Amino acid sequence: MPDLSSLLPAGLDLLTAFTLVALSFVTSLITATFSLGGGTLMVAVLALVFPPAAVVPLHGAVQLGSNAGRALVQRAFIQWRFVLWISLGAIVGTIAGGQFAILLPEQLFQIAIGGFVLVTTWLPQPKIAGRSPIAQVIGGAVISAISMVVGATGPLVAVFIRGLADRRQLVATHAMPMTIQNVFKIAVFVAFGFAFAAFLPLILAMVATGFLGTAIGSRLLVKVPESAFRWGFKIVLSLVALDLLREAIL
């Protein structure tokens, strides 16, 4: 039997690796069913396992697979007019935000993630009055810059497409700019010298289970009641975020 531990990055045990692979399934299932939430939970848990400098690059790689799979499965419902302008802004924002990602101290990094999770979980999302291409380009740039520091910005992207009435259109359209954003993000971290090769087997395993979660979640999209789940999920996210803040402060 092959030694699976030899495929893992240094310091990561098999139990934790299998937990992360299972988590990828769960978070993709959540996102495919409810449009939001899975990426935020993923980045919060990754921050408990890996050094801060590795969290956002790994999150981007795993979420690229998850979002691309969701966009593929639900491609018929993508509203491309929302995707184009947000994605153009993402090019500038990713490069600009990358400068801050490599300079931010580890303690501030954890505080940023924990605070961001709490804010996006409990505060109401702002209403965007302007839907013009310029507003979407600027929004895409700002969101992508933030993403380079805190990882999960799915709730912010949703602000620009929340007017879509059809739930399937909302989930599918949300997936496409997130996919493009993560492509840019990985390219920037490769340019900065992040060693993705050491994490590649883990990333591929998480992408595979993430696609399975997406396939199942897409079928549950119009069937699962949302209200009770939303409250429970917010509590779980908040507990993880508070633990990150505790660790950073203490």
Secondary structure, 3 states (H helix, E strand, C coil): CCCHHHHCCCCCCHHHHHHHHHHHHHHHHHHHHHCCCHHHHHHHHHHHHCCHHHHHHHHHHHHHHHHHHHHHHCHHHCCHHHHHHHHHHHHHHHHHHHHHHCCCCHHHHHHHHHHHHHHHHHCCCCCCCCCCHHHHHHHHHHHHHHHHHHCCCHHHHHHHHCCCCCHHHHHHHHHHHHHHHHHHHHHHHHHCCCCHHHHHHHHHHHHHHHHHHHHHHHHHCCCCCCHHHHHHHHHHHHHHHHHHHHHHHC
